[in-house]
Amino acid sequence: LMHHKEISFVHGEQKWKCGISELKRDIRIDADTLNIQGQSMDVVYNGLLSQISGLFASTKEEYKAQVDLRKQIENIQKQIMTLQKRIKAEKQFNRQMELNTEVRQLRKEITLLTDKLNTNNI
């Protein structure tokens, strides 16, 4: 378990703000290892965070961009779930078809975002 931390300034004071918690599950001790690389603590921290999150970002900016993509995907999935509930509750067939086209468009958007996320991880 690891938290992404950022420096923020509140009333001129330096504070650390905890971001998203990254959790690695299903760890096999014999196969899963974390590599410590870098010459400064920031680089080592970013390396460990990227390995645990599975995003494999080398800089803070890349990590933030990939986390934003993950958030967008999660939000779209929530929208799809609500639309599917509305489809089941809707009585008019033509309205169901309109909602289905919205769901298809959102799924296409999810595939584009996941492709973008996966190409950034390679």
SULLIN-V575045 format. One record per residue. N is the residue number from 0. BURIAL is b if it has 24 or more other C-alpha atoms within 12 Angstrom, else e. Layout:
BEGIN
n:N burial:BURIAL
n:N burial:BURIAL
END
This chain:
BEGIN
n:0 burial:e
n:1 burial:e
n:2 burial:e
n:3 burial:b
n:4 burial:e
n:5 burial:e
n:6 burial:e
n:7 burial:e
n:8 burial:e
n:9 burial:e
n:10 burial:e
n:11 burial:e
n:12 burial:e
n:13 burial:e
n:14 burial:e
n:15 burial:e
n:16 burial:e
n:17 burial:e
n:18 burial:e
n:19 burial:e
n:20 burial:e
n:21 burial:e
n:22 burial:e
n:23 burial:e
n:24 burial:e
n:25 burial:e
n:26 burial:e
n:27 burial:e
n:28 burial:e
n:29 burial:e
n:30 burial:e
n:31 burial:e
n:32 burial:e
n:33 burial:e
n:34 burial:e
n:35 burial:e
n:36 burial:e
n:37 burial:e
n:38 burial:e
n:39 burial:e
n:40 burial:e
n:41 burial:e
n:42 burial:e
n:43 burial:e
n:44 burial:b
n:45 burial:b
n:46 burial:b
n:47 burial:b
n:48 burial:b
n:49 burial:b
n:50 burial:b
n:51 burial:b
n:52 burial:b
n:53 burial:b
n:54 burial:b
n:55 burial:b
n:56 burial:b
n:57 burial:b
n:58 burial:e
n:59 burial:b
n:60 burial:e
n:61 burial:e
n:62 burial:b
n:63 burial:b
n:64 burial:e
n:65 burial:b
n:66 burial:b
n:67 burial:e
n:68 burial:b
n:69 burial:b
n:70 burial:e
n:71 burial:e
n:72 burial:b
n:73 burial:e
n:74 burial:e
n:75 burial:b
n:76 burial:b
n:77 burial:e
n:78 burial:e
n:79 burial:b
n:80 burial:e
n:81 burial:e
n:82 burial:b
n:83 burial:e
n:84 burial:e
n:85 burial:e
n:86 burial:e
n:87 burial:e
n:88 burial:e
n:89 burial:e
n:90 burial:e
n:91 burial:e
n:92 burial:e
n:93 burial:e
n:94 burial:e
n:95 burial:e
n:96 burial:e
n:97 burial:e
n:98 burial:b
n:99 burial:b
n:100 burial:e
n:101 burial:e
n:102 burial:b
n:103 burial:e
n:104 burial:e
n:105 burial:b
n:106 burial:b
n:107 burial:e
n:108 burial:e
n:109 burial:b
n:110 burial:e
n:111 burial:e
n:112 burial:b
n:113 burial:b
n:114 burial:e
n:115 burial:e
n:116 burial:b
n:117 burial:e
n:118 burial:e
n:119 burial:e
n:120 burial:e
n:121 burial:e
END
